[in-house]
Amino acid sequence: MKLLVLKAVNSKDQINIIKLKGSLISKGYTEIIHIEDHDEEFHINSFMVSQKNRSEVHNFIKDFLSKAELDYTVTIVKE
């Protein structure tokens, strides 16, 4: 999966982005998240997810983004 993450975020959003990544790892959805520059505004965060967990992970991320009000800060760009 790939997430497009805005680089310029406030400290509250930055903490929530870190919590999202930590939750993905602690729930066992992935072991590592790769971060690379996309352009001047965004990073790409990519990680492997098993085919059987893909839908569950997608729903988890969407719910997390909604609750943390990160809908405009983090976008799922590839599943």
N, C-alpha and C positions, 0 to 999 in steps of 0.2 A: 504494500500500500504506500501511497505517497500523500503527504500533506504539504500544502503551500502555506507557509507561516510568515506573517508580516514581521519585518525586522524591527520597525519603530513601534514599540508598545510600551505602555506604562508599567510600573512595577507590579501592580495587581494582576494584570494580564500575563506578565512574564512568569509570575509565580504559578498561575493557573496552567500555563503551557507546560511548565516543568512538572506539575502534578499530573497532567494528562499523560505525559511521556512515562513518568514513574508508574502510573496506574497500568499502562499497557504492558510494562515489563513485570510488575509485581503480580498481575493477574495471569501471567504466563502466556500472553498473546504473542509476545516476541521476546527475543533475548537482547537485541541491540537495535538502536535507532541511529541511522546515518544522517548527518546534517551536511548539506552543501549549499553554496550560494546559488541562487537562481538568477537574480539580477540585483539592482541597487535597493529594491524594496522588499524582496522576499528571499527566504530560505526554503529549501526542499528538505523535508524530513521523510526518509524512506525506511521501511522495515518489512520483513517477511512475515506473512501470516499464513497459517495452514488453510487449505481450501475449505475444510470443514468448519473453521472458526470465522471465516471471512464475513459472513452476514452478522454474526454476533459482535465482532469487532467494529464493523461499520455502525451498527446501532449504538454500541457503547460510546463511540467517538461522537456521533451526532447528539446523543443525550448529554454528554459531558460538555460539548461546545455550547449547547443551548442553555444549560444550567449555569455555566460560568460566563455566559454572555460573550462568547468568543466567536460567534457566527461570522463576523466580518474580519476576524483576525486570523483564523485558521480555516482552510478549505480542503476537503478531500478532493484530490485531483486525479488519482488513479487507484483502482482497487485491485 
